Amino acid sequence: MSGRPAEPTGKPAAELAAEQAAFWNGPGGTGWLAAYERIQRSIAGIGDLALAAAAVRHGEHAIDVGCGTGGTTAVLAHGVGLSGHVLGVDISETLVDAARTHRLDNATFVVGDAARHPFREAAYDLVFSRFGVMFFAEPVAAFRNLHRALKPTGRLVFVAWRSASENPWSTAPVRAAAPFLPPLPRPGPEDPGQFSFGDRARVERILRESGFHHLRIEPIDRPIWMGDSVAEVVASTERFGALARAFAGAAPDAVARAKQAVATLLAPHEGPEGVHLPGACWLVEANAA
Ligand SMILES: C[S@@+](CC[C@H](N)C(=O)[O-])C[C@H]1O[C@@H](n2cnc3c(N)ncnc32)[C@H](O)[C@@H]1O
């Protein structure tokens, strides 16, 4: 999983937002869709923990933020039943088109930026997200907008990755390949991206400034399945993520050496259940009031 890595240039929020929209409507969206079966296998267990924490009840109204292909929206829709409703919102038209194929009677999918979408005010019981909230150009504006959509009794539940250094499943292959590739952009601490919620204090600050109360932020640590074999993982690096983007700008022999370095790194982590490296997330819960 990866968002477009922004450079720490202090770019205006509007520019960062446009870049995220372009990424998720371009290579990010098509890459996510193409790799979704593998991605789902990697993150389903973490998503299930968030869905269990959300514990939707019949008749509730929920928003699934950054819903992607709508997998979690479908689970929430099942939970709220036909007397409830789920709104899946995502900035990527590609992914919303895929989500609509679920054809759910009690869910609607819209293309929109969570920071600006005109949600009905004080109408929802739950704002939920599986890894869909780390790409906001203006996180406080986005969470304020989501907070406005919640009833006073409403709740927020999401999972987000912790820091890059705590998530070697994503970063170790990039580090192993880096000596052979053109320099990769490094996001600044406040830039949107996969690890932008790694700092617990930042998450707390964003949520408090957005109006949320009673924050509960729990670490989840678990090995992340990366593929059935090292060869398969190495092949997949060409299709999606930071390495795929770096390979696109590198000479074929450099790509070959980079892949060899990734294979060497991963070899000790292959077992009968596939290749795993450690992963680390926050399970975040908060109340609207
Ligand atoms: C890592 S994917 C997660 C997708 C989905 N939640 C899942 O678990 O399968 C992040 C998603 O957030 C969406 N996204 C990024 N920025 C957004 C924004 N400002 N508003 C709504 N969705 C956004 C992306 O288009 C992408 O679908």
The ligand as an SDF file (V2000), in Angstrom:
LIG
                    3D

 27 29  0  0  0  0  0  0  0  0999 V2000
   -5.0290    2.7930    1.1640 C   0  0  0  0  0  0  0  0  0  0  0  0
   -6.5070    3.0020    0.2690 S   0  0  0  0  0  0  0  0  0  0  0  0
   -7.7190    2.2050    1.3250 C   0  0  0  0  0  0  0  0  0  0  0  0
   -8.9730    1.8070    0.5830 C   0  0  0  0  0  0  0  0  0  0  0  0
  -10.0230    1.0520    1.4210 C   0  0  0  0  0  0  0  0  0  0  0  0
  -10.3790    1.7520    2.6330 N   0  0  0  0  0  0  0  0  0  0  0  0
   -9.5730   -0.3450    1.7490 C   0  0  0  0  0  0  0  0  0  0  0  0
   -9.1680   -0.5940    2.9040 O   0  0  0  0  0  0  0  0  0  0  0  0
   -9.5930   -1.2100    0.8610 O   0  0  0  0  0  0  0  0  0  0  0  0
   -6.8020    4.7200    0.5790 C   0  0  0  0  0  0  0  0  0  0  0  0
   -8.0600    5.2450   -0.0530 C   0  0  0  0  0  0  0  0  0  0  0  0
   -8.2860    6.5970    0.3790 O   0  0  0  0  0  0  0  0  0  0  0  0
   -8.8040    7.3390   -0.7140 C   0  0  0  0  0  0  0  0  0  0  0  0
   -8.5920    8.7690   -0.4660 N   0  0  0  0  0  0  0  0  0  0  0  0
   -7.4170    9.4370   -0.4550 C   0  0  0  0  0  0  0  0  0  0  0  0
   -7.6260   10.7330   -0.1530 N   0  0  0  0  0  0  0  0  0  0  0  0
   -8.9550   10.8890    0.0400 C   0  0  0  0  0  0  0  0  0  0  0  0
   -9.7870   11.9960    0.3740 C   0  0  0  0  0  0  0  0  0  0  0  0
   -9.2790   13.2030    0.5790 N   0  0  0  0  0  0  0  0  0  0  0  0
  -11.1230   11.7950    0.4900 N   0  0  0  0  0  0  0  0  0  0  0  0
  -11.6550   10.5550    0.2700 C   0  0  0  0  0  0  0  0  0  0  0  0
  -10.9180    9.4830   -0.0570 N   0  0  0  0  0  0  0  0  0  0  0  0
   -9.5890    9.6370   -0.1650 C   0  0  0  0  0  0  0  0  0  0  0  0
   -8.0280    6.7800   -1.9030 C   0  0  0  0  0  0  0  0  0  0  0  0
   -8.6210    7.0620   -3.1370 O   0  0  0  0  0  0  0  0  0  0  0  0
   -7.9950    5.2900   -1.5690 C   0  0  0  0  0  0  0  0  0  0  0  0
   -9.0960    4.6080   -2.0900 O   0  0  0  0  0  0  0  0  0  0  0  0
  1  2  1  0
  2  3  1  0
  2 10  1  0
  3  4  1  0
  4  5  1  0
  5  6  1  0
  5  7  1  0
  7  8  2  0
  7  9  1  0
 10 11  1  0
 11 12  1  0
 11 26  1  0
 12 13  1  0
 13 14  1  0
 13 24  1  0
 14 15  1  0
 14 23  1  0
 15 16  2  0
 16 17  1  0
 17 18  1  0
 17 23  2  0
 18 19  1  0
 18 20  2  0
 20 21  1  0
 21 22  2  0
 22 23  1  0
 24 25  1  0
 24 26  1  0
 26 27  1  0
M  CHG  2   2   1   9  -1
M  END
$$$$
